[in-house]
Amino acid sequence: MRYLEENHIIDYFLLFFGLGVFLFLLYVFKYNTTLSLFISLGGSLFYMLWGIVHHALEKRLHREIVLEYILIGVFMFALLSVVIIY
Protein backbone atom coordinates (compact mmCIF):
# COMPACT_ATOMS: atom_id res chain seq x y z
CA MET A 1 0.00 0.00 0.00
CA ARG A 2 2.84 2.35 0.79
CA TYR A 3 4.29 1.87 -2.71
CA LEU A 4 1.00 2.92 -4.30
CA GLU A 5 0.78 6.07 -2.18
CA GLU A 6 4.34 7.08 -3.08
CA ASN A 7 3.68 6.29 -6.73
CA HIS A 8 0.59 8.52 -6.71
CA ILE A 9 2.57 11.39 -5.23
CA ILE A 10 5.15 11.12 -8.01
CA ASP A 11 2.47 10.76 -10.69
CA TYR A 12 0.49 13.77 -9.55
CA PHE A 13 3.63 15.85 -9.03
CA LEU A 14 4.55 15.09 -12.63
CA LEU A 15 1.04 16.08 -13.77
CA PHE A 16 1.03 19.39 -11.88
CA PHE A 17 4.59 20.18 -12.92
CA GLY A 18 3.78 19.50 -16.58
CA LEU A 19 0.61 21.58 -16.48
CA GLY A 20 2.52 24.35 -14.67
CA VAL A 21 5.13 24.39 -17.43
CA PHE A 22 2.30 24.45 -19.98
CA LEU A 23 0.65 27.47 -18.32
CA PHE A 24 4.00 29.26 -17.96
CA LEU A 25 4.82 28.77 -21.64
CA LEU A 26 1.34 29.85 -22.64
CA TYR A 27 1.79 33.05 -20.62
CA VAL A 28 5.28 33.77 -21.96
CA PHE A 29 4.23 33.34 -25.61
CA LYS A 30 0.73 34.82 -25.32
CA TYR A 31 1.32 37.28 -28.17
CA ASN A 32 2.44 34.60 -30.65
CA THR A 33 -0.76 32.93 -31.83
CA THR A 34 0.85 30.10 -33.77
CA LEU A 35 3.21 29.12 -30.98
CA SER A 36 0.39 29.37 -28.43
CA LEU A 37 -1.63 26.90 -30.48
CA PHE A 38 1.29 24.46 -30.58
CA ILE A 39 1.81 24.87 -26.82
CA SER A 40 -1.91 24.17 -26.28
CA LEU A 41 -1.66 21.06 -28.44
CA GLY A 42 1.37 19.93 -26.44
CA GLY A 43 -0.41 20.52 -23.14
CA SER A 44 -3.45 18.57 -24.30
CA LEU A 45 -1.32 15.69 -25.56
CA PHE A 46 0.63 15.67 -22.31
CA TYR A 47 -2.61 15.42 -20.31
CA MET A 48 -3.96 12.61 -22.49
CA LEU A 49 -0.73 10.60 -22.39
CA TRP A 50 -0.29 11.15 -18.65
CA GLY A 51 -3.78 9.83 -17.92
CA ILE A 52 -3.39 6.80 -20.15
CA VAL A 53 0.05 5.91 -18.76
CA HIS A 54 -1.09 6.51 -15.18
CA HIS A 55 -3.99 4.08 -15.52
CA ALA A 56 -1.89 1.57 -17.47
CA LEU A 57 0.70 1.48 -14.66
CA GLU A 58 -2.09 0.84 -12.16
CA LYS A 59 -3.47 -1.90 -14.42
CA ARG A 60 -6.85 -0.16 -14.55
CA LEU A 61 -6.74 0.90 -18.19
CA HIS A 62 -9.96 0.31 -20.11
CA ARG A 63 -11.30 1.55 -23.40
CA GLU A 64 -13.67 3.95 -21.61
CA ILE A 65 -10.81 5.55 -19.67
CA VAL A 66 -8.78 6.06 -22.84
CA LEU A 67 -11.80 7.58 -24.56
CA GLU A 68 -12.43 9.85 -21.59
CA TYR A 69 -8.89 11.24 -21.57
CA ILE A 70 -8.92 11.70 -25.35
CA LEU A 71 -12.27 13.52 -25.30
CA ILE A 72 -11.27 15.80 -22.44
CA GLY A 73 -7.92 16.54 -24.12
CA VAL A 74 -9.57 17.35 -27.45
CA PHE A 75 -12.16 19.53 -25.70
CA MET A 76 -9.41 21.35 -23.79
CA PHE A 77 -7.48 21.98 -27.01
CA ALA A 78 -10.59 23.15 -28.88
CA LEU A 79 -11.52 25.53 -26.09
CA LEU A 80 -8.01 26.95 -25.84
CA SER A 81 -7.81 27.28 -29.63
CA VAL A 82 -10.99 29.36 -29.72
CA VAL A 83 -9.73 31.58 -26.90
CA ILE A 84 -6.30 32.04 -28.49
CA ILE A 85 -7.56 32.77 -32.01
CA TYR A 86 -10.26 35.23 -30.98
CORBELZI-V193055 format. One record per pair of residues at least 4 apart in sequence whose C-alpha atoms are under 6 Angstrom apart, sorted by sequence separation. I is the first residue (numbers start at 1). GAP is how many residues later the second one is. D is the distance in Angstrom with one decimal. If there is no record, write none. Layout:
i=I gap=GAP d=D
i=I gap=GAP d=D
This chain:
i=8 gap=4 d=6.0
i=9 gap=4 d=5.9
i=13 gap=4 d=5.9
i=14 gap=4 d=6.0
i=16 gap=4 d=5.9
i=26 gap=4 d=5.7
i=42 gap=4 d=6.0
i=46 gap=4 d=5.9
i=49 gap=4 d=6.0
i=50 gap=4 d=5.9
i=69 gap=4 d=6.0
i=77 gap=4 d=5.9
i=80 gap=4 d=6.0
i=81 gap=4 d=6.0
i=55 gap=5 d=5.2
i=56 gap=5 d=5.0
i=55 gap=6 d=5.0
i=26 gap=10 d=5.9
i=22 gap=21 d=5.7
i=48 gap=21 d=5.2
i=48 gap=22 d=5.8
i=48 gap=25 d=5.8
i=44 gap=29 d=4.9
i=44 gap=33 d=5.9
